[in-house]
Amino acid sequence: MLKTVVTQNKCKYCDRVFKRESTLTIHLCEQKKRYQEKDEKGVRIGFNTYIKFYEYAQGSAKYKTFNDFAKSSYYKAFVKFGRHCLAINAVSINKFANYVIKNNKKLDHWTRDSIYNEYLLYLLNAENPNDALARALEYGIKWGEDKNANHGDVLRYGNVNEICYAITTGRISAWVVYNCNSGRKLLDTLSEEQKLIIWNYIDPDVWNKKFTDYKSDQLYVQQMLLEAGW
């Protein structure tokens, strides 16, 4: 007599066994859920940051796989960070991740506004002016497309409150504001309240010294903005 072979309906993620295959199909444990969302952008950012964390902070020589990540007790914290970066449209996510890791910020603090603002001020003061130019031009192009206008007129005719917000989020850097005619004229039109909002991002004492120290970079930025119609 032939023996009946019983197929075990076992979840490969949590090892739970079910009587029916249909029940296994609709079963959703935490590990299965994590694998299903592994290609989500925020999860990928979290995973890449998890790898950076172990390579730098822990000095781990062993390459971390997604399986390691999915089983880690830090999974949710890193994914929260990745999704936070997307939600705030963080400038240079890789640099942000490097910043919080290398400066030994507590993992559960990485999504705080104060941490991102601290990073952004650091980045704006340290970055290559080409990066600042690229972001500003991208911002201007999008504005031009939305308004059916010349992108070089964004600081001339754009909504002033929106421009102030763009400055505080790093889309428009002091490299741009101080080195084009439209930027300097914009500053003259701002209210005292608006100036206070953007002050930390364009502090003239800080930036005048930078322009003195990096005169050739300043001249380059001025020329690029002039050619772009800013």
One Martini backbone bead per residue (centre of mass of N, CA, C, O) as a GRO file, in nm:
protein
  230
    1MET     BB    1   0.097   0.036   0.022
    2LEU     BB    2   0.056   0.362  -0.024
    3LYS     BB    3   0.179   0.649   0.096
    4THR     BB    4   0.081   0.942   0.226
    5VAL     BB    5   0.178   1.261   0.136
    6VAL     BB    6   0.254   1.526   0.351
    7THR     BB    7   0.220   1.860   0.309
    8GLN     BB    8   0.379   2.126   0.435
    9ASN     BB    9   0.243   2.441   0.550
   10LYS     BB   10   0.521   2.639   0.549
   11CYS     BB   11   0.671   2.911   0.664
   12LYS     BB   12   0.982   3.049   0.561
   13TYR     BB   13   0.993   3.287   0.784
   14CYS     BB   14   0.844   3.146   1.071
   15ASP     BB   15   0.756   2.824   1.065
   16ARG     BB   16   0.467   2.809   1.028
   17VAL     BB   17   0.189   2.585   1.044
   18PHE     BB   18  -0.059   2.471   0.807
   19LYS     BB   19  -0.333   2.299   0.691
   20ARG     BB   20  -0.361   2.514   0.460
   21GLU     BB   21  -0.259   2.670   0.175
   22SER     BB   22  -0.451   2.915   0.180
   23THR     BB   23  -0.352   3.017   0.456
   24LEU     BB   24  -0.058   3.061   0.376
   25THR     BB   25  -0.108   3.270   0.150
   26ILE     BB   26  -0.246   3.491   0.362
   27HIS     BB   27  -0.015   3.497   0.528
   28LEU     BB   28   0.132   3.766   0.760
   29CYS     BB   29   0.427   3.819   0.863
   30GLU     BB   30   0.683   4.015   0.943
   31GLN     BB   31   0.897   3.888   0.752
   32LYS     BB   32   0.725   3.879   0.497
   33LYS     BB   33   0.671   4.181   0.486
   34ARG     BB   34   0.969   4.265   0.453
   35TYR     BB   35   1.011   4.120   0.179
   36GLN     BB   36   0.780   4.265   0.020
   37GLU     BB   37   0.930   4.567   0.088
   38LYS     BB   38   1.237   4.566  -0.022
   39ASP     BB   39   1.180   4.765  -0.292
   40GLU     BB   40   1.134   4.993  -0.133
   41LYS     BB   41   1.284   5.289  -0.109
   42GLY     BB   42   1.298   5.325   0.203
   43VAL     BB   43   1.420   5.042   0.252
   44ARG     BB   44   1.677   5.078   0.085
   45ILE     BB   45   1.788   5.307   0.251
   46GLY     BB   46   1.795   5.155   0.517
   47PHE     BB   47   1.984   4.928   0.425
   48ASN     BB   48   2.228   5.104   0.335
   49THR     BB   49   2.260   5.231   0.619
   50TYR     BB   50   2.310   4.971   0.772
   51ILE     BB   51   2.574   4.907   0.630
   52LYS     BB   52   2.725   5.165   0.708
   53PHE     BB   53   2.704   5.129   1.012
   54TYR     BB   54   2.876   4.862   1.026
   55GLU     BB   55   3.128   4.966   0.878
   56TYR     BB   56   3.178   5.208   1.080
   57ALA     BB   57   3.071   5.180   1.382
   58GLN     BB   58   3.142   4.849   1.403
   59GLY     BB   59   3.368   4.730   1.211
   60SER     BB   60   3.244   4.547   0.994
   61ALA     BB   61   3.349   4.294   0.759
   62LYS     BB   62   3.073   4.184   0.721
   63TYR     BB   63   2.842   4.136   0.497
   64LYS     BB   64   2.522   4.262   0.462
   65THR     BB   65   2.214   4.134   0.434
   66PHE     BB   66   1.879   4.133   0.406
   67ASN     BB   67   1.843   3.911   0.613
   68ASP     BB   68   1.983   4.059   0.840
   69PHE     BB   69   1.797   4.304   0.837
   70ALA     BB   70   1.516   4.164   0.878
   71LYS     BB   71   1.632   4.041   1.170
   72SER     BB   72   1.670   4.304   1.290
   73SER     BB   73   1.612   4.525   1.559
   74TYR     BB   74   1.670   4.785   1.351
   75TYR     BB   75   1.479   4.792   1.112
   76LYS     BB   76   1.261   5.012   1.179
   77ALA     BB   77   1.459   5.250   1.217
   78PHE     BB   78   1.582   5.249   0.928
   79VAL     BB   79   1.315   5.274   0.772
   80LYS     BB   80   1.227   5.535   0.899
   81PHE     BB   81   1.461   5.696   0.783
   82GLY     BB   82   1.409   5.644   0.482
   83ARG     BB   83   1.120   5.767   0.481
   84HIS     BB   84   1.200   6.042   0.587
   85CYS     BB   85   1.380   6.131   0.353
   86LEU     BB   86   1.144   6.131   0.150
   87ALA     BB   87   0.939   6.318   0.297
   88ILE     BB   88   1.168   6.569   0.303
   89ASN     BB   89   1.359   6.572   0.068
   90ALA     BB   90   1.649   6.509   0.104
   91VAL     BB   91   1.967   6.618   0.091
   92SER     BB   92   2.176   6.399   0.029
   93ILE     BB   93   2.131   6.107   0.168
   94ASN     BB   94   2.415   5.986   0.197
   95LYS     BB   95   2.525   6.228   0.363
   96PHE     BB   96   2.324   6.205   0.591
   97ALA     BB   97   2.404   5.923   0.682
   98ASN     BB   98   2.700   5.989   0.738
   99TYR     BB   99   2.651   6.206   0.951
  100VAL     BB  100   2.499   6.042   1.174
  101ILE     BB  101   2.723   5.830   1.204
  102LYS     BB  102   2.994   6.005   1.240
  103ASN     BB  103   2.832   6.176   1.485
  104ASN     BB  104   2.683   5.981   1.684
  105LYS     BB  105   2.387   5.949   1.645
  106LYS     BB  106   2.099   5.859   1.755
  107LEU     BB  107   1.887   5.656   1.600
  108ASP     BB  108   1.614   5.780   1.738
  109HIS     BB  109   1.708   6.086   1.611
  110TRP     BB  110   1.721   6.091   1.288
  111THR     BB  111   1.404   6.214   1.256
  112ARG     BB  112   1.477   6.481   1.349
  113ASP     BB  113   1.469   6.807   1.268
  114SER     BB  114   1.732   6.899   1.414
  115ILE     BB  115   1.922   6.705   1.264
  116TYR     BB  116   1.871   6.797   0.974
  117ASN     BB  117   1.940   7.096   1.017
  118GLU     BB  118   2.229   7.049   1.103
  119TYR     BB  119   2.316   6.911   0.842
  120LEU     BB  120   2.236   7.130   0.636
  121LEU     BB  121   2.426   7.352   0.739
  122TYR     BB  122   2.678   7.191   0.690
  123LEU     BB  123   2.645   7.137   0.387
  124LEU     BB  124   2.617   7.434   0.280
  125ASN     BB  125   2.915   7.508   0.390
  126ALA     BB  126   3.080   7.244   0.241
  127GLU     BB  127   2.999   7.238  -0.039
  128ASN     BB  128   2.994   7.227  -0.363
  129PRO     BB  129   2.886   7.472  -0.579
  130ASN     BB  130   2.772   7.277  -0.796
  131ASP     BB  131   2.548   7.161  -0.617
  132ALA     BB  132   2.400   7.426  -0.567
  133LEU     BB  133   2.343   7.489  -0.862
  134ALA     BB  134   2.184   7.235  -0.942
  135ARG     BB  135   1.944   7.277  -0.746
  136ALA     BB  136   1.856   7.558  -0.842
  137LEU     BB  137   1.804   7.486  -1.139
  138GLU     BB  138   1.596   7.270  -1.080
  139TYR     BB  139   1.400   7.456  -0.937
  140GLY     BB  140   1.364   7.658  -1.174
  141ILE     BB  141   1.259   7.457  -1.385
  142LYS     BB  142   1.007   7.368  -1.233
  143TRP     BB  143   0.884   7.646  -1.208
  144GLY     BB  144   0.871   7.706  -1.514
  145GLU     BB  145   0.682   7.470  -1.583
  146ASP     BB  146   0.446   7.549  -1.389
  147LYS     BB  147   0.443   7.872  -1.507
  148ASN     BB  148   0.539   7.924  -1.791
  149ALA     BB  149   0.853   8.009  -1.750
  150ASN     BB  150   1.147   8.145  -1.683
  151HIS     BB  151   1.376   8.002  -1.476
  152GLY     BB  152   1.551   8.276  -1.424
  153ASP     BB  153   1.281   8.416  -1.266
  154VAL     BB  154   1.228   8.296  -0.982
  155LEU     BB  155   1.346   8.543  -0.798
  156ARG     BB  156   1.158   8.764  -0.930
  157TYR     BB  157   0.847   8.597  -0.950
  158GLY     BB  158   0.832   8.438  -0.715
  159ASN     BB  159   0.728   8.319  -0.430
  160VAL     BB  160   0.859   8.429  -0.141
  161ASN     BB  161   0.783   8.201   0.058
  162GLU     BB  162   0.887   7.971  -0.124
  163ILE     BB  163   1.179   8.069  -0.132
  164CYS     BB  164   1.235   8.056   0.168
  165TYR     BB  165   1.186   7.753   0.183
  166ALA     BB  166   1.410   7.676  -0.021
  167ILE     BB  167   1.636   7.778   0.164
  168THR     BB  168   1.563   7.599   0.426
  169THR     BB  169   1.597   7.323   0.223
  170GLY     BB  170   1.847   7.377   0.004
  171ARG     BB  171   1.765   7.463  -0.293
  172ILE     BB  172   1.872   7.752  -0.203
  173SER     BB  173   2.170   7.905  -0.193
  174ALA     BB  174   2.403   8.140  -0.107
  175TRP     BB  175   2.554   8.106  -0.373
  176VAL     BB  176   2.303   8.231  -0.522
  177VAL     BB  177   2.184   8.482  -0.376
  178TYR     BB  178   2.475   8.651  -0.383
  179ASN     BB  179   2.539   8.579  -0.723
  180CYS     BB  180   2.277   8.745  -0.812
  181ASN     BB  181   2.063   8.990  -0.891
  182SER     BB  182   1.791   8.853  -0.802
  183GLY     BB  183   1.890   8.782  -0.515
  184ARG     BB  184   1.960   9.065  -0.406
  185LYS     BB  185   1.678   9.186  -0.459
  186LEU     BB  186   1.521   8.997  -0.280
  187LEU     BB  187   1.641   9.084  -0.004
  188ASP     BB  188   1.514   9.380  -0.022
  189THR     BB  189   1.200   9.258  -0.004
  190LEU     BB  190   1.215   9.154   0.270
  191SER     BB  191   1.112   9.088   0.561
  192GLU     BB  192   1.203   9.052   0.881
  193GLU     BB  193   1.079   8.773   0.914
  194GLN     BB  194   1.209   8.643   0.660
  195LYS     BB  195   1.502   8.693   0.743
  196LEU     BB  196   1.494   8.519   1.001
  197ILE     BB  197   1.430   8.247   0.865
  198ILE     BB  198   1.710   8.260   0.666
  199TRP     BB  199   1.967   8.346   0.821
  200ASN     BB  200   2.129   8.076   0.882
  201TYR     BB  201   2.162   8.021   0.555
  202ILE     BB  202   2.286   8.348   0.494
  203ASP     BB  203   2.508   8.443   0.664
  204PRO     BB  204   2.715   8.703   0.586
  205ASP     BB  205   2.964   8.644   0.760
  206VAL     BB  206   3.012   8.359   0.650
  207TRP     BB  207   2.997   8.419   0.331
  208ASN     BB  208   3.208   8.640   0.298
  209LYS     BB  209   3.443   8.462   0.384
  210LYS     BB  210   3.407   8.244   0.169
  211PHE     BB  211   3.439   8.433  -0.079
  212THR     BB  212   3.725   8.518  -0.004
  213ASP     BB  213   3.849   8.222   0.002
  214TYR     BB  214   3.657   8.159  -0.283
  215LYS     BB  215   3.678   8.347  -0.544
  216SER     BB  216   3.671   8.158  -0.794
  217ASP     BB  217   3.400   8.029  -0.723
  218GLN     BB  218   3.233   8.285  -0.727
  219LEU     BB  219   3.287   8.364  -1.024
  220TYR     BB  220   3.169   8.107  -1.143
  221VAL     BB  221   2.881   8.137  -1.032
  222GLN     BB  222   2.819   8.409  -1.157
  223GLN     BB  223   2.850   8.317  -1.452
  224MET     BB  224   2.637   8.090  -1.455
  225LEU     BB  225   2.394   8.273  -1.369
  226LEU     BB  226   2.413   8.474  -1.599
  227GLU     BB  227   2.373   8.262  -1.830
  228ALA     BB  228   2.087   8.165  -1.693
  229GLY     BB  229   1.930   8.446  -1.603
  230TRP     BB  230   1.966   8.540  -1.279
   0.00000   0.00000   0.00000
